[in-house]
Amino acid sequence: MNVDVLVVGGGLGGVAAALAALRRGRTVLITEETDWLGGQLTTQAVPPDEHPWIEQFGCTASYRALRNGIREHYRNWYPLSERGRTAQYLNPGEGTVSPLCHEPRVAAAVIDAMLAPWTAAGRLRVLYRHRPIAADVAGDRVRAVIVEDPDGNRRELAAPYVIDATELGDLLPLTGTEHVTGFESRERTGEPHAPAEAQPDNMQAFSWCFALDHRAGEDHTIDKPAEYDFWQSFSPEFWGGPLVSLTAPDPRTLQPYARSFVPNAGPDGDIVADQSRSAGDSELWVFRRIVSRRMFTDGLVGSDVTLVNWPMIDYFLGPLIGVSDEEKAKHLASSRQLSLSMLYWLQTEAPRPDGGTGWPGLRLRGDVLGTGDGFAKAPYTRESRRIEAEYTVVEQDLSLEVRGEHGSVVYPDSVGVGAYRIDLHPSTGLETYIDVGATPYHVPLGALLPVRIDNLLPAAKNIGTTHITNGCYRMHPTEWNIGEVAGSLAAYCLEHRLAPRQVRADPRRFHDFRASLVRAGVEVGWPRIGGY
């Protein structure tokens, strides 16, 4: 199967890369391990983590089209209440984590609609339930990628440009692309929060999310999970108590504090969905709520639906990278057991305001996640293999402590923007949060260019960041921006018969390429106010 651009991985970066290449006249093939596109927004069931200016600026036009499309889907097809109809920025779930908390299946439908014209035109094909298992590499070029479906059938996919949009950077070892994992050393990066020695096996926790509603007076208690006794008594030294509880450290102060959890509770007034003002997780039911009853007509929704992606289900007893298939499977299964244990504890032991314990009416809602078991289709992964890049973004480039009022480094090859704190969850080295204030940052083209391989481009969490800066570059709008640039660059290089590194090295070519990005709605710099 031959196309112009092969995109391996159908997450947000992969979708953005495909759209960008298609709009520039190229043919594209996407492979995806699940049966949905959208990655962390859909298959991993994580409402978008975004900066406080997202409704005005700070993302690409196509990412804004995705967000607008999600809202229009609700306006067109859902019976909204007056509150929902009149909301300037419709937030269907009224979650505090984001001004756009919504059902993952809605995002999946909108992404399919964005790609539908290209499928109809015969210029896009998507292979669902296929994973990469090998690659054909000649010198510094990837000639083909071999993928496999669940039945063991294999296909060889060839393209002049290959984009790695997998969640874990799976093409990097398969193609021999130089890459790193885990913590780099302080000697190598100079980062204030880097360890003295490299820790390649020390990676952020991953989480297996699930969705819940609450049916008062009903009993939906699940069977006691096989690993419940272990998880119910597991108390990491830095946690301040059992992991399975309502208590967890504050990522910024590291002091444990108890969250509240009351199904279908929430403030009567407006929701403040701005993580720059508050982490938002003090009330867990509202934190990542994706369906709010009061946004729809009376009687439509019997219960809110909330998405459980809480600190208490962070799995950090082993990584998914650099281990055998058997070890990986063990960690994935144990992560699901942790999530099930959290649910069982909520149903049977969680304290209630009336002095009782347990909420047996909590019910898994796999239908909103496209599954039969209540879990997301895939685990939420926060860290990937990362390319050895022509330029690597380091903590000093954007740390608020280092940069202060000067703002982040403005790279001469900036091709995008993003903003988020450096937010690192507990890691497989059994270490606590690293949470560092960060200025709004830029995306350098050099971070998308491998040091050697000519025709492979990253489009997800696998760009040239460090373990530390990955903590802010991994967020939804930044991943989309990265993917859009990767797809645009592949198409530009095909049109002009250039290699990606030639585009960056030649000022005339680079400015021509960046101008094309700007015309397509990519913001390559932050607004400057008052000379700053």
Secondary structure, 3 states (H helix, E strand, C coil): CECCEEEECCCHHHHHHHHHHHHCCCCEEEEECCCCCCHHHCCCCCCCCCCCCCCCCCCCHHHHHHHHHHHHHHHHHCCECHHHHHCCCCCCCCCCCCCCCCCHHHHHHHHHHHHHHHHHCCCEEEEECCEEEEEEEECCEEEEEEEECCCCCEEEEECCEEEECCCCCCHHHHHCCCEECCECCHHHHCCCCCCCCCECCCCECEECCEEEEECCCCCCCCCCCCCHHHHHHCCCCCCCCCCCCCEEECCCCCCEEECECCCCCCCCCCCCCCCCCCCCCCEHHHHCEEECHHHECCCCCCCCEEEECCHHHEECCCCCCCCCHHHHHHHHHHHHHHHHHHHHHHHHCCECCCCCECCCCEEECHHHHCCCCCECCCCECCCCCEECECCCECHHHCEHHHHHHHCCCCCCCEEEEECCCEEECCECCCECCEEECECCEEEEHHHHCECCCCCEEECCCCCCECCCCHHHHCCHHHHHHHHHHHHHHHHHHHHHCCCHHHHHHCHHHHHHHHHHHHHCCCCCCCCCCCCC
